[in-house]
């Protein structure tokens, strides 16, 4: 007997992260970081050089998450 496969239902997001792109001062590659809210050092994945980055404003990151209901406001309503 052949096994019946159910169609996979699209999954809704469970959260939201804000990604900041920092240009590497050595090679120019855009290095993505998940909203660093404290001063940190990033490592370029292309040239492997390390460089300090300016942190994101934690209040602004929280505001974006709040206003988008942690990502739920940004999904296509046709799939809900």
C-alpha positions as CSV (number, residue, x, y, z in Angstrom):
1,X,0.0,0.0,0.0
2,X,1.4,3.4,-1.0
3,X,2.0,5.9,1.8
4,X,0.0,9.1,1.6
5,X,2.0,12.2,2.2
6,X,0.2,15.3,3.5
7,X,1.1,18.6,2.0
8,X,3.4,20.7,4.1
9,X,1.6,23.7,5.5
10,X,3.6,27.0,5.3
11,X,5.2,27.9,8.6
12,X,4.7,31.4,10.2
13,X,7.7,33.2,11.6
14,X,8.3,32.7,15.3
15,X,10.3,35.9,15.7
16,X,12.2,38.8,14.1
17,X,15.8,39.8,14.2
18,X,17.2,43.1,12.9
19,X,20.3,42.6,10.7
20,X,22.8,45.4,10.4
21,X,25.4,45.5,7.5
22,X,28.8,46.8,8.4
23,X,31.3,47.5,5.6
24,X,34.7,45.8,6.3
25,X,37.3,48.6,6.3
26,X,39.8,46.3,4.8
27,X,38.1,44.7,1.8
28,X,34.7,46.5,1.7
29,X,32.5,43.4,2.1
30,X,29.2,43.9,3.8
31,X,29.4,42.0,7.1
32,X,25.9,41.1,8.5
33,X,25.5,41.3,12.3
34,X,22.3,40.7,14.3
35,X,21.7,44.1,15.9
36,X,24.8,44.4,18.1
37,X,23.5,46.5,21.0
38,X,26.9,46.7,22.8
39,X,30.3,47.7,21.3
40,X,31.8,44.6,19.8
41,X,34.4,43.5,17.3
42,X,33.2,41.9,14.0
43,X,35.2,39.5,11.8
44,X,34.9,39.8,8.1
45,X,34.0,36.4,6.6
46,X,35.9,37.3,3.4
47,X,39.3,38.6,4.5
48,X,39.1,37.4,8.2
49,X,40.2,40.8,9.5
50,X,38.6,42.0,12.8
51,X,37.3,45.5,13.3
52,X,35.2,47.3,15.9
53,X,31.6,48.3,15.1
54,X,29.3,51.0,16.4
55,X,26.5,49.4,18.3
56,X,22.8,49.6,17.3
57,X,20.4,51.6,19.5
58,X,18.7,48.9,21.7
59,X,15.5,51.1,22.0
60,X,15.2,51.3,18.3
61,X,15.6,47.6,17.8
62,X,13.0,46.9,20.5
63,X,10.7,49.5,18.8
64,X,11.0,47.8,15.4
65,X,10.2,44.4,16.9
66,X,7.2,45.8,18.8
67,X,5.8,47.6,15.8
68,X,6.0,44.5,13.7
69,X,4.6,42.3,16.4
70,X,7.9,40.4,16.4
71,X,7.7,39.8,12.7
72,X,4.0,38.7,12.5
73,X,2.9,42.1,11.0
74,X,5.2,41.5,8.0
75,X,3.8,38.2,6.8
76,X,1.6,37.9,3.7
77,X,-2.0,37.7,5.0
78,X,-2.9,35.3,2.1
79,X,-0.9,32.6,3.9
80,X,-2.4,33.1,7.3
